Amino acid sequence: MREEHVDDAVTTALSLGEAEKSGLASGVVKTCHEVGGSIGVAVVSTVAAAGIAPGTVPGFAHAFTVTAAAAAAAVSAALCLLVVPRGRLEMGGVPHAR
């Protein structure tokens, strides 16, 4: 599995923080990524399993609907973050190197 988006999140977290807390920042980002994925799979599986009757598939339709709603909420949140006025960013004093 490609995890370039996680690498970008870790890079951002590390470049904005203090050098002494870089391990903590990296761990928090990775933990949130793993827990978020686990919760997402659990919710979609639960919704799908709750709607499955012998010989039918509407549970999967409900699961896809829940997933689409979650994706729409995530896009809305991302757009709101883009619209928020930006202040001056204070860097942690550590040069960014990849």
C-alpha positions in Angstrom: 0.0 0.0 0.0 1.3 3.4 -0.9 1.4 5.8 2.1 2.6 9.0 0.4 -0.2 11.0 2.0 0.9 9.8 5.4 4.5 10.8 4.6 3.2 14.3 3.7 1.3 14.6 7.0 4.4 13.5 8.9 6.6 15.9 7.1 4.2 18.8 7.8 3.9 17.8 11.5 7.7 17.5 11.9 8.5 20.8 10.0 6.1 22.8 12.2 7.2 21.5 15.5 10.1 21.6 17.8 13.0 19.2 17.1 12.7 17.7 20.6 9.1 16.7 20.0 9.5 15.3 16.5 9.1 11.7 17.7 5.9 12.5 19.5 4.5 14.4 16.4 5.4 11.5 14.1 3.8 9.0 16.5 0.6 11.0 16.8 0.2 11.3 13.1 0.8 7.6 12.4 -1.5 6.6 15.3 -4.3 8.8 14.0 -3.9 7.3 10.5 -4.1 3.8 11.8 -6.9 4.3 14.2 -8.9 6.3 11.7 -8.6 3.5 9.1 -9.6 0.9 11.7 -12.7 2.9 12.8 -13.7 3.5 9.2 -13.5 -0.2 8.3 -15.4 -1.1 11.5 -18.2 1.3 10.8 -18.6 0.3 7.1 -18.5 -3.4 8.0 -21.1 -2.9 10.7 -23.5 -1.0 8.5 -23.1 -3.6 5.7 -23.6 -6.6 8.1 -26.7 -5.0 9.7 -28.4 -4.8 6.3 -27.6 -8.1 4.9 -30.5 -10.6 4.6 -30.2 -14.0 3.0 -30.1 -13.5 -0.8 -30.0 -9.7 -0.8 -27.4 -7.0 -0.9 -29.0 -3.7 0.3 -26.6 -3.7 3.3 -23.8 -3.0 0.9 -25.8 -0.1 -0.6 -26.2 1.3 2.9 -22.5 0.9 3.5 -21.6 2.7 0.3 -24.0 5.5 1.2 -22.4 5.9 4.7 -19.0 5.9 3.0 -20.1 8.5 0.5 -21.5 10.7 3.3 -18.2 10.5 5.2 -16.2 11.4 2.1 -18.5 14.4 1.5 -18.1 15.5 5.1 -14.3 15.2 4.7 -14.3 17.2 1.5 -16.5 19.9 3.2 -14.1 20.1 6.2 -11.1 20.4 3.8 -12.8 23.2 1.9 -13.6 25.0 5.1 -9.9 24.8 6.1 -8.9 26.3 2.8 -11.3 29.2 3.2 -10.2 30.1 6.8 -8.0 33.2 6.8 -4.4 32.3 7.3 -2.3 34.0 10.0 1.5 34.2 10.2 3.1 30.8 10.5 5.8 30.5 13.1 8.4 27.8 12.2 10.0 25.7 14.9 13.5 26.8 13.9 14.4 23.4 12.4 15.3 23.3 8.8 13.2 21.0 6.7 15.0 18.2 5.0 13.5 15.1 3.4 
